[in-house]
C-alpha cells in the first residue's frame, strides 16, 4: 500500500526538542496561513454554557439494546458527530495508567526515543509529521503510533518501547477494553438507524476490524496563536475514541456554522467521534466532523486516540437499506487500505478526500 512512501521527504525534527531548546519564535515551517490559525472563528467554551458543549451519552443508563441509548447516540451523531461517553465500562485507573505510561515515554531523553523513529511505510513508532509532501507546513506535535488488532496486523515487539516497562502491557489491556466499547457503540449506531444491531460491525469486517493507538504529545509552544498541534481533518476510519489530557484542553470541533468550539473533557470520560467510514456506510445520514488541536505556551498536553477501522480489504459503500431513489448512493465502494493512502500521503486536509469521493459517485450516477 505504501510503496510510494518509503522515507520522509526531509530530515525529521522532533517538536519536543524545539520546545525544550528555549526558542522564542517557531520555525516558519510550523506557521499556519492566517485563515487556519487558532484565533480564527473560535468560540470559547464555558463550563456553564450548555448551548455550545458537545453532547454527553451515558452508557450506564441502560442495556446495550436500550432504545434510549440508541436515540441519544443518534441525536449526538446528527447534531455534532462528536460526543462524550460516561459510564462506559473502562476502568478509570486503567485509563490513567495508559496515559501516564505514554507521558513517561515522551519524557525520556531524545536518544532513547529515537530508537523507535518511524517511517511513512507503516507509520509505526515515534513520529513528528503526517504526510510526505516536501515543504509542507507542519504541526506542533509528536506522536507514537501502533497497531493493536486484529492479531495478524498487530505491531511486532520491535515497535514497542522498552521503557516505561509497563507501556506495552497497559496499552494492550487498555486497547482491549476500548475495543469492547467500540463494539457497543457500533451496535448503538446500527440500531439508531433502524438496522439490525450487528449490521455495521458485519459491514466493516466483524471480528477482523482493526484498531490502532496513537499517543499524541503536544509540547509547550512560544507562539501558540500561529500554529496548531494537529491541523483540521476528519478521521478516515470508523470511530475514534479519545482519552484527553486530564488537565489541559486542546481539542476543537468545527460546528456547522464554521466556528470552532473547544471541548471541555469530563472526568474519566471518552470523547468519541464518527469517522469517514460511518459517513460512507450511512450514506451521509451521519457525518464525520472536522476537528483540530490547539497548543499553548504554558503546558504540555498528552492524549491517547484509539482508531477503530474496517478490515483493510473489504469494500465499504453505502448500506443498501439506506439508499433510496430520493437518496441515491453518494459514495463508490472503496477498501480502507485504498482510502487511507490519501491521508498517509497528504496528511490532514479537512474533508477533501471524502468530498472528492462524493463528487465521483454523483458523476457516475448521472452518467
N, C-alpha and C positions, 0 to 999 in steps of 0.2 A: 504493500500500500504506500510506503514512504520511500520508494526507490529514488524519487527525485529530491528527497530531503535528507541527504547524508550528513551534512555538517552545518553548523551555524554560519551565516554569511560574513560575520565579523567576530573578533575576539569578544568573549562574554565578560562583562564587568558585573561583579556582584553589587547589588544596590546597597546591601548592608555595609559593605566595605566603604562605599562612598559616604554613607550616612555617618559612619564612625570616624571618617577622616577629618571631620570638622569643617568641611567646605561651607561657605556662606551662600553660594548660588549653585543651583543644579546645572549639570551639563545640558547643552542645547538639545541633545537627543531625547531628553525627557520632557521638554517644554511642549505642551499641547497647543494646538491652534486656539485662539480666543473663544470660538464657539463651543469647544469641548472642555474648557476649563471648569472646575467645580463651582465657581461663583455664578455661572450662567444658569438661569432658570431653576433655582433651588428653593424649595420650601423647607423651612426649619420645622422639626417635629418636636412638639412639647408633650410632656407626659399626659397632660390633661386635654390634649386636642385629639379627640377620637375621630374627628372627621378626616384626618389625613394619616391615620395609622392603618397598617396592613391588618387584615382580619386574623383572628385567633380561633383555631379549631381545637376543641377539647376531645382527644381520643379516649378519655376515660369516662365520657358521659354515656356511653352505650356500647353494645357489641359491634363487631365488625359489620354486621348486616343492618345496623340500625339506620332507619330511614332519615332520622335527624342528622346523623353524621354525614350521610351522602349529600343531603341538602346543604349542609354547612360547607362541605368541600366544593360543591357545585357553585355556590354563591361566591366563595373565595376565588375560584378559578375564573368565573365570568367577570368579576369586578376588578380583580387585581392580577391574577396569575401568580401571586405570592401570598403566603400566609405563614403564621407561626403555629406550631403544633405543641400543645402541652399535654401532660399525662400520656405520653407516647410509649411508655414501657421500657425505655432505655435508662439504665441506672445512672443517676446524676454523678455518682462517684466515678463511673467508667468514663463518662463524658469529660470530666475534669482531668482524669488521668491521661486520656488520649491527648487532650490539648496541651497539657504540661509536658508530656513526653516530647512532643514536637517543638515546644518552646525550648526545651533542653537541647535539642539538636541544633537549632538555629543560634544558640548562644555559645556553641563550640567555636574554637579558633578556625579561621578560614581554611588552613591546610587540611584539617580533619574533615571538613565538609567537601572540599574539592575532590576528594577520592570518589565521590558519587556524582560528579558533574555529568549532566545528561546531554543528549544529542537529539536532533529532530527526527531521528529514525524511529524512536519509540516514545520519547519524552520521559521515560522512566528515570528517576533520580532527581538530583539537585539542579534546579534551573532558575533562569533570570529573564527569560524572554519567551514570547509565544509568536510563532510565525517566522518565516525565513526570508522576508523581504529585506534586501540590503538597504541601509539608510533609513529604516522605519523609525518612527517616533516610538520610544519605548515606555513601558510602565514602571512605576516606582515600587517594585516589589520583587521578592524572591519566592521560590516555591519548592516543594518536593512532591513528585508525582509517582504513584504506584497503582498497579492493577491488583485488585483483591479477589475477583471472581469473574467467571467460573474457574474451577480448579485448573483447567487446561491453559488458561490465559494468565494465571497469577504470576506476578513478578517473581523471578527467581531470587535466591538468597543474596546474590551479589549486588542487587539493587537496594537491599535493606540496610540502613545504617546500623553499625555495631553499637554505637552509643547515641543516646542512652540505651542501656541494655534491655530495658523493658519496651522499647519502641515497637518492635515487631509484634510481640505478644499482645500488647494492649491495643495496637491498631487492628490486628486481626479480630480480636474479640469485639472491639467497637464496630468494626465493619459488619460482622455477623448480625449484631443487634440492629444496626441501622438498615441493613438489607431487609430484615424482617419487617421493619417499619415501612419500607418502600413497598413491600408486597401488600401490606394492609392498605396503604394509600392507593395502590393500583386497584384493589377491589372496590374501594370507595369511589374512585374516579369512574370505573366502569358502571357501577350502579347509578351514579349521579347522571349518567347519560341514558338511562333506561336499558342498558345492556346487561347481559349475564355478568356477574361479578368477576368471572375468570377471563372475560373477553380480552381485556387489554394485556394481561400477563401472557396469554397464549399468543397474541399477535406479535409481541416483542421477543418471543423465544422461550417462554415458560421458565423452567429451572435453569436455562442456559443464558439468561440475561446477565449482562456484565455489570461490574461495579468497580469504580476507580476512586482512589483517595488522593486529594491534593491538599497538602498543608501549605497555607499561604502565610508569608511573613512580610509585613509592611513596616519598614524601618521609619524612624523619625525623618522628617523632610524639612529642610530650611525654607523652602518656598512651596508650601502645600497648595497655594492658590494657582500655581502654574501647571500642575501635573495631576496624574491620577495613579492610584495603586493598581487599578485594573480598568482598562477602557470599557466603554459601553458595549454591551453584547447581550445576546440571548444564548442560553446554553444549548448545545447541539443534541443532547441526549433526551431521555425520558423525564427524569426528575433529578433535581439537585436538593440534597439535604445539607444545610449549612449549620455548623456549630460555630457561632460567632464568638468574638472575644468577649469575655465577661466584664471588661472594664471600659473598653474603647469602642465607640461607634465608628462605622465606616461605610457600611453597605447603603447604597442609594438605589431606589427603584423609580423607574420612569412612569409617570401617570399618563393617562390617555391624552391629557392636555399638553403634554410635553415637559411638564415640570418634574423636577427630581425631588423625591422625599427620602429623608434619612431615616432608616429603620432603627427603632429602639428595641434591642433584643430583650425578651422576658427571661427571668432567671430559669435555667435548666430547660429552656425551650429550644426547639429546632426551627430554623427558617427554611421553608420549602418553596421551591418554585417549579413551575411547569416548563419543560424543555421543548425544543422544536419538534421532537418526535410525537409528543402528545398533540401539538397543534396539527401535525400531518394526519395522524390516525383519527383525530376527532373531526377532521375536515374543517378546521378553524373554528369549531364551536368553543374550544378552549385555546387561548393564545399564549405563546411564550412571551415574556416581557423583558425588555432591555433593563439591564442593571449595571452598576459600576461601583468602584470602591474609591473613596477619598482617603487621603492621608493627612497627618497633622504634624506639627513641629515639636510637640511636647512628648508624645508617647508612641512606642511601637505598638503594633497590633498583629495578632495571630488568629487565624480561623482555620477550620477544617471543612472542606467541601467533599461530600461523597456524591459521585455522579452515577446514577443508575441508568444503564444504557441497554438498547436492544442487542440481541445476538448479532454479531457483525455481518453475517452473510444472509440475513433474512430481508427480503424487500419489504419496506414499510410504505403503505399508501393509505388513503382514507378508507375507513371501515365501510363496507358496502351498506350496512344498516344506516349509516349517516349520510349517504349520498341519495339525492332525490333529483327529479327534473328541475325543481326550483333551486336546489343547492347541489350543482354538479360537483364532481371530484375536482378539488383545487390543486392537487399535487400528484406528480407522476411517481410510480414506485421507484424506490432507491434504497440500497442497503446502507446500514450505518457506517460500514467500512468506507463506502464511497462518500458518504455525506461528510464525515469528519475530516477528510483530506483537506477540505476548504479551510477550516479553522486552523489546522496544523500548518498549512502553508501561509495563510494570510494573517493569522492572529485574530483578535476580537474586532469585528467590523459591524457592530449593530445587528440588524437582521437582514443583511444584504443577501446572504445565501438563500434564506427561506423565501424572500420576496422574488428572487430570480427564478426559483423553482415554481412558484405560484404563477408567474408570468408565462413560463414554459408550458404549464398544464393548460392554462386558459387558451393559449395559441393553438395547442393540439386539439382542444375540444371544439374550437371554432373552424378547424380545417375540414 
